[in-house]
Amino acid sequence: MGRAFEYRKAAKMKRWGNMSRIFPKLARAIEVAAKSGLPDPEMNSALRTAILNAKAENMPKANIDAAIKRASGKDAANFSEVNFEGKGPHGVLVFVETATDNNTRTVANIKMYFNKSGGQVVPTGSLEFFFDRKAIFEFNKPENWELEELELELIDAGLEEMEEEDGIVLVYADYTDFGNLNNKFEELKIELTKAELKRIPNNPQEFSEEQQEDIEKLIEKIEEDDDVQAVYTNIA
């Protein structure tokens, strides 16, 4: 299988654990997207994507509507998207994406998690070249399209790889083509089940089971933080 299905397997196995943790993070992503443009998903592609991903995790419509309403209110929190890069136990590379309304708090927390694990936060940009940022789209295999024909339609929009397994299709592209492909799917009337930007290690490293246990403790601690949206590592 290609890297796209490797991602799918990892994403399926690695969740935030329970609804009390995942829904607030999804809600924050919706709020950030809603504040980045109009609070109407028909007029805001980022918001449409955030809602799509929330629905993929079975987030109730009431929660989605409440998040949009909060973003539109006069007392709405002003979230900033801030990334952190660090080295954790056994030299693992860790990339952390956050959405925060208090950068001082978030910086202090992220540094504390790394320091307590024996690692450290490194200057921004240090790990950029160790990860490929990719756009990944997931949808059910359309009945009215042959995959070979669909692939030809999507190549001009930026498709790098497309694979299908058990009726689920994944399209894999560079992150800069996220908007182009998203628009193309809408044009072709293909309903997506998920659309995400992910950071995938370009040189994944093997770690022993004992080492991975140490690394997981750090990752779990980081993911528990309300400001954290996603965590990526260079684990193979």
C-alpha positions in Angstrom: 0.0 0.0 0.0 1.1 3.6 -0.6 1.7 6.3 1.9 -2.0 7.4 1.7 -3.3 4.1 3.1 -0.5 4.1 5.7 -1.9 7.4 6.8 -5.4 6.1 6.8 -4.5 3.2 9.0 -2.6 5.4 11.4 -5.5 7.9 11.5 -8.0 5.2 12.1 -6.1 3.7 15.0 -5.0 6.9 16.6 -7.9 8.9 18.0 -8.2 11.4 20.8 -9.7 8.6 22.9 -13.1 9.8 23.8 -15.8 12.3 22.9 -15.1 14.6 25.8 -11.7 15.3 24.3 -12.4 15.2 20.6 -15.5 17.4 20.4 -13.9 20.5 22.0 -11.0 20.2 19.6 -13.4 19.9 16.6 -15.5 22.8 17.9 -12.4 25.0 18.2 -11.4 24.1 14.6 -14.9 25.2 13.5 -14.6 28.5 15.4 -11.2 29.2 13.9 -12.6 28.5 10.4 -15.7 30.6 11.0 -13.7 33.6 12.2 -11.4 33.3 9.2 -14.2 34.3 6.8 -18.0 34.4 6.8 -19.9 32.2 9.3 -21.8 30.6 6.4 -20.3 27.3 5.2 -21.7 28.0 1.7 -19.5 31.0 1.5 -16.5 29.7 3.5 -14.6 26.7 2.3 -12.5 26.4 5.4 -15.7 26.2 7.5 -17.2 23.6 5.2 -14.1 21.5 5.7 -14.1 21.9 9.4 -17.8 20.9 9.6 -17.2 17.9 7.2 -14.5 16.6 9.5 -16.6 17.1 12.6 -19.4 15.1 11.0 -16.9 12.4 10.2 -16.4 12.0 13.9 -20.1 12.0 14.6 -20.2 15.4 16.2 -23.9 16.3 16.8 -25.3 19.1 14.7 -26.2 21.1 17.8 -22.5 21.2 18.8 -21.5 22.3 15.3 -24.1 25.1 15.3 -23.1 26.2 18.7 -19.5 26.5 17.7 -20.4 28.6 14.7 -22.6 30.8 16.9 -19.8 31.3 19.4 -17.5 32.4 16.6 -20.0 35.0 15.5 -20.7 36.4 18.9 -19.3 39.7 20.2 -17.5 37.9 23.0 -15.9 35.2 20.7 -12.4 34.1 21.6 -9.7 35.3 19.3 -7.9 32.0 18.5 -4.5 32.0 16.8 -3.0 29.0 15.0 0.5 28.4 16.5 2.9 25.5 15.7 5.5 24.1 18.0 8.4 21.8 17.1 10.4 19.7 19.5 12.6 16.7 20.2 11.2 14.1 22.6 12.5 11.0 24.2 15.0 9.0 22.2 15.4 11.8 19.7 11.9 11.5 18.3 10.8 14.5 16.3 7.4 16.0 17.2 5.4 18.7 15.4 2.5 20.2 17.3 -0.3 22.3 15.9 -2.4 24.4 18.3 -5.3 26.9 18.2 -5.0 29.2 21.2 -6.5 32.3 22.7 -3.6 32.6 25.2 -0.2 32.1 23.6 1.7 32.6 26.8 -0.2 29.8 28.5 0.2 27.5 25.5 4.0 28.1 25.1 4.5 27.4 28.8 2.5 24.2 28.7 4.1 22.8 25.6 7.6 23.5 26.9 6.7 21.9 30.2 5.6 18.7 28.5 8.8 18.4 26.5 11.0 19.3 29.4 9.4 16.7 31.7 9.9 14.0 29.1 13.6 14.8 28.8 13.1 16.6 25.5 13.0 20.2 24.4 11.2 22.7 22.1 13.4 23.7 19.2 13.2 26.9 17.2 10.3 27.3 14.7 11.2 26.0 11.3 13.8 23.5 12.6 11.7 20.4 11.6 9.8 21.8 8.6 12.0 19.8 6.2 11.5 16.5 8.1 7.8 16.5 7.3 5.8 16.6 4.1 2.6 18.6 4.5 -0.1 16.8 2.5 -3.7 17.2 1.6 -5.7 14.0 2.1 -9.3 13.5 0.9 -11.4 10.5 1.7 -14.7 9.5 0.0 -16.8 6.4 -0.9 -16.1 5.0 -4.3 -18.5 6.8 -6.6 -20.9 4.5 -8.6 -20.9 6.8 -11.7 -17.1 7.0 -12.1 -14.4 4.6 -13.1 -11.4 5.3 -10.9 -9.0 5.6 -13.9 -11.3 8.3 -15.4 -11.6 10.1 -12.1 -7.8 10.0 -11.6 -7.4 11.8 -14.9 -9.9 14.5 -13.9 -8.1 15.1 -10.7 -4.5 15.2 -11.9 -4.7 18.8 -13.2 -6.1 19.8 -9.8 -3.0 18.4 -8.0 -3.6 14.7 -7.4 -0.4 12.9 -6.6 -1.7 9.5 -5.6 -5.1 7.8 -5.4 -5.9 4.4 -3.9 -9.0 2.4 -3.1 -9.6 -0.2 -0.5 -12.9 -1.8 0.5 -14.8 0.9 -1.3 -13.0 3.8 0.4 -10.9 6.1 -1.9 -8.1 8.3 -0.7 -6.6 11.1 -2.7 -3.2 12.3 -1.7 -1.7 15.7 -2.8 0.6 18.5 -1.8 -1.0 20.9 0.8 -0.9 23.8 -1.7 -3.4 22.0 -3.8 -5.9 21.5 -1.0 -8.2 24.3 -2.3 -7.9 23.2 -6.0 -8.9 19.6 -5.2 -11.6 20.6 -2.8 -13.2 22.8 -5.5 -12.8 20.0 -8.1 -14.7 17.5 -5.9 -17.5 20.0 -5.5 -17.5 20.5 -9.3 -17.7 16.8 -9.9 -20.4 16.5 -7.2 -18.3 13.9 -5.2 -19.3 14.0 -1.5 -16.2 13.8 0.7 -16.2 12.0 4.0 -13.1 13.7 5.2 -10.6 16.4 4.0 -7.5 17.1 6.0 -4.0 18.6 6.0 -1.5 16.3 7.6 2.2 16.3 8.2 3.9 13.0 7.2 7.5 12.2 8.1 9.7 12.0 5.0 12.2 9.8 6.7 10.3 7.8 9.3 12.4 6.2 12.1 12.1 2.9 13.9 11.9 2.8 17.7 11.8 -0.1 20.0 8.7 -1.0 21.9 10.1 0.4 25.1 11.2 3.6 23.4 7.7 4.0 21.9 6.2 3.7 25.4 8.2 6.7 26.5 7.3 8.6 23.4 3.6 7.8 23.8 3.6 9.2 27.3 4.7 12.6 25.9 2.3 12.5 22.9 -0.7 11.6 25.2 0.2 14.5 27.5 0.4 16.9 24.7 -2.8 15.7 23.1 -4.7 16.2 26.4 -4.0 19.9 26.2 -7.2 21.8 25.1 -5.2 24.1 22.8 -3.6 21.2 20.9 -5.3 20.4 17.6 -2.8 17.8 16.1 0.5 16.1 16.9 2.8 14.4 14.4 6.0 12.4 14.9 8.6 10.8 12.7 7.8 7.3 14.0 7.7 4.7 11.2 
